[in-house]
Amino acid sequence: MLDTRLAGQNVLVTGGAGNIGAAIGRAFAAQGARVAIHYLAHDSPAPTGSGWAHVTPAADEAHRLAGRLGDGSFAVSADLSEPDAPARLVETVAARLGSINVLVNNAAHCESPDTVDTLTHGSLERHYRVNAIAPALLTAEVARLRRGDDPLCVVNITTDAARAFPGQTGYGTSKAALEALTRSTALDLASQGIRVNAVAPGPVQTGWIGADVIDKVTAIVPLGRVGEPDDIADAVVFLASHQARWITGQVLQVAGGHAL
């Protein structure tokens, strides 16, 4: 990129304390942006016998990352499964930074098991609250609080499981809803000069791919390796950059050819 024009801009990254979110925050900071790192202060208790969590590390990781990013970057907590949390989060960040120029909806919720025969109303609701409803409300809030014609764009993080992925029914369908949201909000906000796009990662090593299955996962990726968080972060920065100024409503699959 010759000139991303991101220097001095204000970026909110949800679920930004670790893994892909942290890589996104570092990538924007490297472009001279100030980054608000959202994190979940504590998880709600999981149902007995199941494993699930919002995909956000602990508070100390978020604050350490924000300190390393410097230049006005900071960490802020919110439980995005709560109905009023998106509005409070955006207002808090805007009050501190003055405006939000880039919103990255990266925070996610996933559960295991997540198959058709294990679905419950509660599990579906938890997935959709964080993975679809919160991004919709966050997008609406940043648009509402935009100052004049300040630059503003949104990048949603989905997954290639949104196409089809056995065993991830609630997660995959909630991310498919996020992809539909990307297209609908891009059309609704285009007249205001606000762009909305998405990045759909494939298998990315965030600690979940163990040594015992790495070869199996690698074998299903045409480019011959699993992804790294920086692969996703670079795509997000591109979509937020001046180089992508005429791109909106798109879902960019960053997956090494997986699930084409």
Secondary structure, 3 states (H helix, E strand, C coil): CCCCCCCCCEEEECCCCCHHHHHHHHHHHHCCCEEEEEECCCCCCCCCCCEEEECCCCHHHHHHHHHHHCCCCEEEECCCCCCCHHHHHHHHHHHHHCCCCEEEECCCEEEECCCHHHCCHHHHHHHHHHHHHHHHHHHHHHHHCCCCCCCCEEEEECCHHHCCCCCCHHHHHHHHHHHHHHHHHHHHHHHHCCEEEEEEECCECCCCCCCCCHHHHHHCCCCCCCECHHHHHHHHHHHHCHHHCCCCCCEEEECCCCCC
